[in-house]
Amino acid sequence: MLQVKTENWLPTYPLKVLQLSHCHLNVNSSFLLHQHHLKFLDLSHNELVGNFPTWLLQNNTGLEILILWNNSFSGILPRLPNAKYDKLRHLDISTNNFSGKLPENLGIVFQKLIYLDMSKNSFEGNIPHSISEMKELITLDLSENNFSGELPRSIFSSCLSLEMLDLSNNNFYGQLFPNYMNLTHLRSLLLDNNHFSGKMTDGLLSSTWLEVLNVSNNKLSGDIPHWIGNFSSLWLLLMSENYFQGSIPVQLGNLESLEFIDISENSLSGSMVSLSNLSSVQHIFLHNNAINGLIPIALLRSSTLLTLDLRDNKFCGRIPHQINELSNLHVLLLRGNYLQGRIPNQLCQSRKLRIMDLSHNRLNGPIPSCLGNVSFWREAIDDYPYGYGFAGSNRDFTYTYYNSTLDLQLPDELHGGQDQQVGVEFVTKYRYEFFIGSNLVDMAGLDLSSNEFSGEIPWEIGHLQHIRALNLSNNLLSGAIPETFSNLKMIESLDLSRNKLSGRIPPQLTELNFLSNFNVSYNNLSGPIPDKEQFATFDDSSYKGNSALCGSMIKRKCSSALAPPATPTGGGGGGDEGDSVIDMVALRWSFGASYVSVTLGLFAALWINSYWCRLWFYFIDRCIDTCYYWLFKYVFHR
């Protein structure tokens, strides 16, 4: 942690390269007033405040690279001096607090820029038309601001060198891809999270080298254009959260380089056969559409597929059993479809499976015991396919300085776009959670709820020591809760509710120290409820619908014969007599003992006292006479 003090530092020699990133600089940077030969200046990741330092540009007319990102500069960018800063090639003022409109002469002053990043500020208004003067601009990032209006024609028709254009997370509107587009070098186009509407016209066809396209979360409608299949280099296609309808174009099957496709949350229908031949695809997100038909066998045969999310569609038939033994599938989400039949045992061969959601289908039969052999659920595997960002910006540039000339080497990742990491949704702890990055790497979950599974819960499931969420609720499962569940050391959420389970809740489950959500309601469980460790925190909603359960947390007393020997009986039971649990075996034994005791006591009294003996026999004689009289009078005379 080097802290640089610059108050009284006045170097007598002219600096050309000064890099003070992450140095906790003071607010006062007046020492730079005495520098007039800077070519490269990096003051990023400090706590600098104030307005944009135009004096830096005026003092250093030969400045080539200025990096001020991730500071606390604020205010409106002033109208820049009319002088042209032809030397400046790289300007990064992102992640500050700048606001207002951009200067109208921005593109005139900085005509020679090849890299301009103003993202993550509070700029507003239209993009100035002078941007069209930046003929050599390669990267333009204006994302995460408050820009509005339609896209200026000048960007698409004049900035012919653009390779990366990021206008995401703004308020732009209008139609996409007009016919006058001429961005022949464009590789990455990010327009997501705006208000673009209407159909996508084919103006983008001139960008034959396109690799990344993101138009998600807009108001686009109509069919997905078939001409997208012409981009042979396209590897990232994101079109989710729009109003697209119709079927998935067959031409998408031509995208041989495609690795990531997300067309979820639209109104698409038909089958997904066109995607089954994508040999390089790693992540497929189609959830929340109306896609029907069978799940293509070719998908699960693939050894490259990592994520398959088909939730909330209309898929039918069985889960394909033709699963590649070399499968690298990590996430399988088939929730909310019309799938039938049994879970294929071949699915257990997906040794790297982390998250599987088959809930809300019509699957039946027993739960395969081989699920207890899935490697990642048993033991965490050192495999991190989700630990990197897609098209991620890399700001750790390489700078070299030789013989008084500055050579800037920009990595390819700069032109790749934004940080686009893989993220998946999974229901745990009774709510949807979104897992991304390191959280996804560590997550392990299995959801088989709301199906028609029957039989006993396989005890092998208890081998899944790394699993964090297990949901088997709303099925027809019977038998006891396996005691091996005590081995689920990492589990946080366990839901076995609404089945036909019987027997006791295994007291060994109190060893599950991370368990925060537990539900066994509406079963046929009996006996005392564990009340130690985590189980002391669960309320009666976890146990309702089991009339034979007892314990202090549901205010139902347990009889002394059922109470755990280590638990004091105390006096905190409460409740009505009719709510107490009756042990029929204990009742019969106590009744028999009472009967024998009374009988032996009577005979002992008659044997010892002769007076009471005579009275007893007199009483017996009177009873016999009375019975004979009533029997003769009311039975035989009839």
N, C-alpha and C positions, 0 to 999 in steps of 0.2 A: 504494500500500500504506500506508494510514493506520492507525497504531497508536494507540489511545486509551488514555491513562493515567488511571485513575480513582481512584487511592489517596487523593489529597488533594483531590479535586474535590468541593466541597460548594456547589452552586449555591444562591444565596440566593433565587431566584425559583422559584415552583411550575411544574413542567413538566406539560404535558398530553400532548404527543406526543414520544416518544423512539425514534428508529430508529437502532440501532447494529449493523446486520447486516454481516457480513464485516469486522469491525474488530479481530480478534485481541485481544479483551478479556482483561484479567487475571482471575485466579480471584476476586480480591476485588472484589465489586460492592456493597460496603456503602454506597456513596454513594446507592443507591436507597432506603436506610432513611429518608432524609430527604425522600422524595417521597411526597405523600399525595393528589395530584390527577391522577395519570396516567389517561388514557383509552386511550392506545395505546402499547404497548411491544413492540418487535421487537429481540430479542437473538439472532437466528438466525445460524447459520454462524460460531460462535465456538468457543472451547474451554472453555466453562464446565463445571464439575464440581459434584458434591454432590447433595443430595436435591432433590426438587421444592420450589421456593420458595413455600411456602404463605403466608409472611409478606408476599409481594408482594400477594396478594389481600386480606389483612387490612389492610394499610396503605393500599390503594387500592380502596376499596369501589365506586368509580365506574369501574373498569377495564372497558373494552369489548372490547379486542383484546389477546391475549397470545400472542406467537409465540416459541417457544423451540426450534424444530426444528433438527436437525443440530448438536447439542452433545454433551457427554459426561455429562449428568446420569444418575444411577443410583439404585438402591435401590427400595424399595417405596413406592407412593403411599400416604401416611398417610390415615387416616380424616379426611375434611375436616370443618371446623367446621360445626355445624348451621345456621349463618347462610346465607341464600340470596343468592347473588351474581347478582341479577337484571339487572345491567347487562352482565355478560360475555356477549358474543355469538359470539366467535371464539376458540377455544383450539386451539393446534397445538403438541404436544410430541413430534412424530414424529422418527424417526431419532436416538434416544438409547439409553441402556442401562437403561431402567426394567424392572423385573421384578415377579414376584408377581401377586396378584389385584387386580382393580380394586376400589376402595371400594364397599361396598354402597349407600352414599347418594350416589353420583356423580350420578345423574339428578335427585335432589332438590335438591342444592346448585346445580347448573348447569341449572336448568329453562329458562332463556331462550336457551340456546345454539342457534345456527343452523348452526354449523360446528364439528365435533369431529374432530380427526385425531390418533390415537395409534399410527399405523402404524410399522413398522420398529423395534420394541422387543422385549422378551422377556416380555411379559405372558402370563399363563396362566390356566387355570380357565374358569369360565362367565362369560358376560356378565351383569352384575347386572340384575335385573328393574326396578330403578329407572330404567333407560334409557327406559322407557315414559312417564316424566314429562316428557321433553323433547318437548313437543307441537309446538314450532316448529322442530325440527331438520331441516335441509335436507340436509346432507352428514355422513355418518358413515363414517369410514375407520379400520378396526381391522386392516388387512391386515398380513401378514408379522410375526405374533406366534406364540404357542403356545397360543392359545385352543382350547378343546375343548368337547365336549358337543353337545347339540342346540340349535338356534336357539330363543331364547326367544320364546314366542308374542306377548309384549308388543310386540316391535319391529314385527311385521307387522300387528298389529291396533290399535296406539295411536299410533305415530309417523307420523301421516297426512301430514305435510308432507315426508317424505323424498323427495328427488330422486336422490341418489346414495348407494348402500350398497355398501361394499367390505369384504368379509370374506375375501378370498382369502388363500391361503398360510397356513392355520391347520390345525387338526385337528378341525374340526367334522364331525359325522356325522348320520345320520338321513335323513328323506325331505324332498324339496324341494317347495316351493309348496303348502303346506296350504290347505284351502278357506277358512280364516278370514283369509287375506291381504286387506288392504284398502289397499294403497299406491297410491292413485289418481294420485299425482303423480310416481311413480317413473320416472326416465329412464335410469338406469344401475344395473345389478345385476351385481356381480362376486363370484362364489362359487368360482372356480377353485382348483385345488390344495388340495382338502380330501378328505374321505372320505364324501361324500354317496352314497347308494345307492338302489336301487329305481327305480321308474318316476317320471317327471315328471307330477305331477297338474296340473290346470288352474287352480290358485289364482292364478296370475300374470295371468290374463285381466283382472283389475280394473285392471291397470297399462296402460291403453290408450296412454299416451304413451311407452312404453318405446323407447329408442333403442339401448342397449347391453346385451347379455346374454352373459355368459361363465361357463360351467359346465364348462370343460375340465378334464381330469385329475382326475376323480372316479371313482366306481364305478356310474354310472348305467346302467340297462339298459332293455330293451324297445325299442319303436319311437320314432323321433323324433316327438314329438307334432305332429299336423297343425295344432293351434291356434296354433302359432308364426307361421303365415301370416297371422294376424289383426293383427299389429303393423305398421301401415302406416308408422310412423316408424322402424322398426328398420333400422339401417345397419351394425351390427357384431354378428355372430353367431358365437360360438366355442364348439364342443361337442366338441373333439377329445379323444382319449385317454380314452374311456369304453367301455362295452360295448353301445352301441346296435347294433341289427340291423334287418333288414328293408330296405325300399327308401326312397329319399329322397322325402319327402312331396310330392305335387304342389302342395300349398298354399304351399310355399316360393317358388314362382314368382310369388306375389302380392306379394312384398316389393319394391315398386317403388323403395324408398330404399336397399336393401341394397348396400353397397359392399365389405364384407369378410365372407367366410364361410369357416370352418374346421371341417369335420366329419371330419377325418382321424383315422386310427388307431382305427377302430371295426371293426364287422363288417357294414357295410352292403353290400347287394347290389342287383341290378337296374340300371337305366340312370340317367343323369343328365339326362334330357330336361327334367325339371322346372326345371332351372337354366339352360336355354339361352335363356330369354326375359328374363333379368334385365338390363335395359338399362343400369342404373347400376353394376353390379358391377365392381370393379376387381381384386379378389384372390380367387381360388378355390383352396382347399386341400382335396383329397379323397384324399390319398395313404394308402396302407396300409389299403385296404378290399378288397372283392371286387366292385366295381362293374364291369359288363360292357357290351357293346354298342358302338356306334360313338361316336366323339367328335362331339358336336353341331357342325354347320357354323356355327350362329349364334354360337358362342363366338368363333371366329376371325374372324368378320365384324365383331365389335364393335370400335369405336375407343376404348372406355373401358377395356377389359381390359388390366391390367398384368402380372398374375401368374396362371399356370395350372399347378397342380401336381397331376398325376394319376398320380404314381408308384405302382408296385407294386399294380396292380389287374388287371383282366382285360379291358381294352379290346382290341378287335380291329378288323380292317379297315385302311383306309389313313388316313394323316394328311390331313385335309381340305385341299384346295388353294384353296378359296374364301376367300382371306385378303384382308382389307381393305387397300387401298393406303395408307390413313391409319392403319394399325395402330400402336398404342402399346405393343404387347407387349414387355415387358422380360425376363420369365423364363418359359421353357417347359420343363416337366419331365414327360417321358412315359416315364421309365425303368421297366423291369420289367413290360411288358404283352405283348400278342400282336399288335402292329401289323405289317403287311406292306407290301410294295410299295416304291416309291421315295420319297425325300424330294422333295416338290413344290418346283419352282423358285419358286413364288409365296412360299414361306416366306422367301426372300431379300429380299422386299419389307419385312419387318419390320426397318426400318432402325435401330430403337432396341433391338434384341435384345441382351441382355447375357449371359444364361446359357441354354444349351439343352442338355438331357440327353435323348437318344433311345436310350440304351444298353439292352442286354438286351431286345431285341425281335427281330423277324424281317425287318427292313428289308433290301433288297437293291439291286442296281444300282450304278452309279457314284456317288461323292460329287459332288454338284453343284458345279461350279466357281464358280457365282454366290455361294456362301457367302463367297467372298473379297470380296464387295461390301457385306457388312453393315456399316453405317456405324460403329456403336459399337465393333465389333471392330477396325476399321481405325484409328479415331481417336476418342478419348474425346469424348463429347458433353456439353455443359453442361446436363444435364437431371437433376434430382434428385427423382423422385417418391417415393423411399424415405427422404428425409432428414428427414421429420417424423414425429412420434408420433401414433398414433391414440388418440383419447380421452385425450389427455395432460393431466396436471395442470399447471396453470400457477400458480406461487406468486409471480409478480411482480405482486402486486395493485396497484391504484391507490387511493391514499388522498388525500383532500383534507380540508382543515381550514378551515372558514369560521365566523367570528363565534362562536368558542368552542364550536363543535359539530363532532363528527367524523362524516364521511360515508364509509362503507366501500362501495366499488364493486367487487363481486366479478365477475370475468369469467365468461363462460359456460363456459369450459373447466373451471372448478372442478367443475362438475356432470357432466362428461363421463366421468370414471372414471380409469383408470390409464394409464400410458405403455405403449401397445401398438404397437410398431413392427413393420413387416413384416420377417420373417426367412425365409430359404430355406436348404435343405440342398443341398450339391453335393459330389460326390466329386472331390477333388484331392489329389495327393500320397499316393495309395493309402488315403485315409480320408475319411469324411464330415466336412465342415467346415460350420459354421453361420455364415451371413453375415447381418448385420443392421446397420441404420444406415449409417454412413459406409463400413463394410467392404463392404456390398452395393453401394453406389454405385460403388465402384472395381473391383468384381469383374467379370471377363469370362471365360467358359469355354464350351467346346464338347466334349461327350462323345458319340461315336458308337460306342463300343466294344460288343463282343459282339453283332454283327449279322452280316449276310452281304454286306456291301459288297464290291465287286470293282473291278478296273481299277486304274489308277494314281492316286496322290494328286494332286489338282489343284495345280499350281504356284501358282495364285491364292491358296491358303490362306496362302501366305507374305506376303500383303498385310495380314494381321490383326495389325498391330503392337501393338495394345492388349490382345490376348488373353493371359491369364495361365495357363490350363490347357487343354491339348489332348490328348484321348484317342481314338485310332483303333485301339486294340488289339483282338485277337480278331475279326478279319475275314478277308477273302480278298484283301486288297490286294496288288498286285504292282508291279513296276517299281522305280525308284530313289527314294530320299528326296530331295525337291526341294531344290536348293541355295537356293531362295528362303526356306526356313525360317530362314535366317540373319537375315531381317528381323523375326523375332518378338522384338523387343527387350525386351518386358515379360514374356515367358513364364517361368513358374516350374516347370511340370510338363509334360513331353512324353512320352507313352507310345504307341509304335508296335509294341509286342510282339505276337507270335503272328499274323503275317501271312505273306506270301510275298515280301517285299521283297528286292531284290537290289542288287548294286553296292556302292559304298563309302559309308561314313558321311561326308557332306560335311565337310571340315575347316573350312569357314566357320562351322559351328555353334559353334566355340569363341568366337565373338563374342557369344554369348548370356550376358551377365554375370549375369542373375538366375536362370538355370536351376539348380534344386536337385534335381530328380528327372528322370531320363532313363532310358528303357527301350526297347531294340530287340531284346530276347531272342527266340529262336525265330523267326528269319527265315532268309534265304539270303544274308546280307550277307558281304562279303569285303574283304580289304585291311586296312591298318593302322587302328587306333583312334586318334582324336585324343587327345592327352594334355596339352593345354595348358589354362590357365585353369580353368573349372569342371569340365572333363572329367577333370582330375587327381584329382577327389574321388569319382568314380563307381567302384564295385567291379565284380567280375566278374558279379554277378547282373544287371547291366544289359545284358550281351552274351551270356550263355550260350545254347546252341542255334544258334550260328552257327559252323560248323566251319571256315570259311575266313577268319574274322577273326583278327587277330594284334595283339599289343601287350603292353607290360609289365604292364598292369593285369589281364590274363587269363593271364599267365605263359606266353605263346606267342610265340616269336621270329618276327620277320619277316625274310625274306631281304633281302640288300642291295639287290636290284633293286626291292623294294617299299617299303623304308624311306623315309620322307619325307626329302628332302635336307637340311632344316634340323635334323633330329633326329639326334644322335650315336648310333652303334650301341651303344656301351658294352658291358657284359658282364653285364647284369642279366636276361637272358632266362630261362635255366634251362629245365627240362622235358626230356622224352625226345626222341630223334631222330624217333620215329614221330609225334610231335605237331607237328613243324615243317611249315610250309606249303610245298608244292612248286609252283614256277612251271614249267609244262610247256614254255613257249616258251623260257625260259632253259636248261632241261635239254637240249632238242634242239640248240640252238646250241652249248652246251658240248661235247656228245657229238660233233657234226660236226667241231668244231675239233680235238678230240683225235684223231679218226680220220685226218683229213688230215695232222696233224702226225706221227703215227706212220708213215704210209705214205711221206711225203716223207723222213723220217729213214732208213727202211729202204733206199729206193732210193739215197740219197746214200751210205750205207755200202757198198752193193754196187758202186757205180760207182767209188769211191775205192780199195777194197781187193780185189785180184784173188783172194786166198786165200779170203776170205769169200764171194766170188762163186761160186767153184767149189763150196765146201761147200753153198751155198744151192741150186745146181742139182742137186747130188747128193742133197740132202734131198728135192727135188721129185720126182726120178726114183724114189726108194725109195717115196715116198707113192703115186705112180701105179701102180707094180708091185704094191704091197700091195693097193690098192683093186681092181685087175684080178683078182688071185688070189682074193680073197674074193667078188668079184662072180661069177666063173666057177664057183667051187666050190659056193656056197650058193644061187645064183639059177638059172643055166642048167641045172644037173644036177637040179634039182627038177622 
